[in-house]
Amino acid sequence: MTIFCSHCHRPLQAEMSCLPARAKQAPSASRPFRSTKSASKARRDQINAELQALRSLLPISAQEKERLSYLHTMALVCLQLRGAQLFPPGTLSPAWLCVWGTAPAPSKAPPHPHPPAGLATPAGPALGTELLSLLPGFLLVLSADSKLVYISENVAQVLGLSVVELLAQGDTVFDILDGHVGEDVHKKLLLAQEEPGREVTFVSEMRTSKAFRLQHGGNRVVAVCGRFVALHWPPSPSTTAFLALCTPVVQSPTDDEAASQDDIFQSMHLLDMTFIDVTESVTYHLGYHREELVGQSWYSLLHPEDADLAAAQHRAVALGAGAGTAVLRVLRKDRAWTWLRVWAGRDGGCITCTCRCLR
C-alpha cells in the first residue's frame, strides 16, 4: 500500500514525512525557567509609588497622611473624586452649599452653584472649624446613588470616628447606618430624589467607635434631615446631590440605668393600635390628658413620613415576632413634633408600648 504525505501528497515510506519531526528537536531548545519574583517586586514598588503620589495630593495634614493605610488612602481618593465631579473648581464647597443651598431649587436655575454676587466663599481651615463648631450636628452630602461625597470634620464629635475611620466602613450611606432601617432609608431617599427640594427626615443608629459604645452602651441615634438639590442645570442624576444635617438624638438609657417614671410614659393598645390606657406622665411629654387619648388611634399622632416604619414595627409585634424598637415623631398637643424611642411588645390580645421622649 502506498502512503502519501498529507502535506505535499508525494508517496512516502512508512513513518516518513517531508516535514521535520518535532520530537527529534534538541531538548536544549526549550525556553529556560524564569523566576517572577523580581517582576512581582517591581509591580509592588510601582503600586506603592502611585499610592504615595495619590496620598500626597489629599487635602489633609502631613501627620494624617503618614497614618493612612492603603485602604484609607483609596477611600479618601474616591471621596475626593466624587466631590470633584459634583463640586468642580469655582463653585461652592460642599460645606457652604449645605449651609446656603438647602432652599428649594428655582424652576430655571440651580440653587446657588456659585457664591452670591459680592460674597466670596470664606477660606481657611480655622474659619471652617469655627463654623462647624456652631452646628448642632455634622454635614453629609450623598450622590444620587447614595455614595458618600462629603462628611464634615466635626463628625468625630458626634460618632467618635474621624472621616477616614468612617470611610473604612464603606462608601455608601447604608454602610454607616444600622442595617435594620436600610429599606426605610432607601425609600426616603428615592422619594426625595423624585421631588427635588422636598425635605425628608429619617432616624437611625450610626456606627461609632468602640470607646463610644462602651461608654454609652451602643451606637449613636442620629436624625438625618435633608433634600436633593440640582447643582447644575439641566438637572440629572449625575448633577444632583443630597444635602443633609445629621443631628444626634439624645441617647436612650442603657440596661443598667434605671429610668424613672418621669423619663418615660407607657401606653396600652388594642391590636389595631387604638389607645385603651396610658400613664398620666404622657401629659408632661406630649401635653395630652389621658382622657383625650383613650379611644384614639396611635397612627393619628404619627408623622406621615414615619408611618411606614411604625406600621412595620406594628406588624411584626402583632404577628408575635417579639418586641420591636423604633424611633418615631409624634405630634404634641401644641402642634410641635417630638421624637420618641418606642419599645413595643404583645401581651395577649393587647400591645404595650414604653415611650421615652428624646427631645
Secondary structure as UniProt FT lines:
FT   STRAND          3..4
FT   TURN            6..8
FT   STRAND          11..12
FT   TURN            14..15
FT   HELIX           22..24
FT   HELIX           27..29
FT   HELIX           37..57
FT   HELIX           62..67
FT   HELIX           70..86
FT   TURN            89..90
FT   HELIX           94..100
FT   TURN            101..102
FT   TURN            117..118
FT   HELIX           125..133
FT   STRAND          138..143
FT   TURN            144..145
FT   STRAND          147..151
FT   TURN            153..154
FT   HELIX           155..159
FT   HELIX           163..167
FT   TURN            168..169
FT   HELIX           173..175
FT   HELIX           179..181
FT   HELIX           182..194
FT   TURN            196..197
FT   STRAND          200..206
FT   HELIX           210..216
FT   STRAND          220..230
FT   HELIX           237..239
FT   STRAND          240..248
FT   TURN            255..256
FT   TURN            261..263
FT   STRAND          264..269
FT   TURN            271..272
FT   STRAND          274..278
FT   TURN            280..281
FT   HELIX           282..286
FT   HELIX           290..293
FT   TURN            294..295
FT   HELIX           298..301
FT   HELIX           304..306
FT   HELIX           307..318
FT   TURN            319..320
FT   STRAND          324..331
FT   TURN            333..334
FT   STRAND          337..347
FT   TURN            348..349
FT   STRAND          350..357
//
